[in-house]
């Protein structure tokens, strides 16, 4: 593999993996405006995040196995075409219910990029190279939640939420064009043979106890991140009174922490050591955040608390992915689908929970603390007995 193609692969796989956070984060500053446009409630408009996340979750159960059978490139191009069409449909929504429906389809379409990008990496790399590429992928992918809301808040100064979705459409079209030059990573002889249903080998993967422990640990860590994503616009704009652009800067500052955490993981001698630091640090940081949010904080203390907590999320995500995918290299598409389904399902379920009750700071604190505790428990089981 030439250096130029390595760079092309890294940037395109990172962009594909970033579709999920980009689709969910880019329009966050516009949530209050979309709520007014459709004359609906806060909890109902938060369901637009949930529907997209559920689509991202279930779509991976389809796209991953199909890529194991038909190849990565074909599935990528189909999913990106569907992504463009569903984004056009979101723009044409006539009420909140049609908007939610098209967001669900948009999530299914975007799932192809997420699941296949991990499968491509597993096709081409192994061992330390696999962990290193996932760390680089996580660091670049982490730029999506940083850039997306800042750019979204900036664009809302010149356009409406319709303009935001128009940019999403352009993003999908550009990726589709770029992937014309992608070289298929899964040779025909390595693809799953047999009938259509034989592409789906989830039962074998679900019986792999170690793989599932890594998956559940990652899912609860993602629950922490999605709880922050779903509640951040209301916390920073409604509670702290920030304008859209100032909120997007605060969101970006906190999200940068994930990239910092992911960038530090290659410094560890073994991936599981970085994972252990992540789960211990996440639990401690979550407890501190709960105390801070219940103490009538100013915006800077809250921002710092969120940022420190998300550094440890950045430790967990790439290491748990690399450790899990290494165990199921022969079923990379199906394994990637199980990983993606799990953490996006968690995100979809948890997002509306942060808006329950009159005190959002309390509900956010409780959801984050429970997720951090569960990530700590399952992460300890996953790494128990591993030696350096």
Secondary structure as UniProt FT lines:
FT   HELIX           3..17
FT   HELIX           19..25
FT   TURN            26..27
FT   HELIX           28..30
FT   HELIX           31..38
FT   HELIX           42..70
FT   HELIX           72..91
FT   HELIX           96..124
FT   HELIX           127..155
FT   TURN            156..158
FT   HELIX           161..178
FT   HELIX           179..181
FT   HELIX           188..190
FT   HELIX           196..199
FT   HELIX           202..206
FT   HELIX           209..233
FT   HELIX           234..239
FT   HELIX           244..264
FT   HELIX           265..267
FT   HELIX           271..293
FT   TURN            294..296
FT   HELIX           299..327
FT   HELIX           329..331
FT   HELIX           332..353
FT   TURN            354..355
FT   HELIX           360..383
FT   TURN            384..385
//
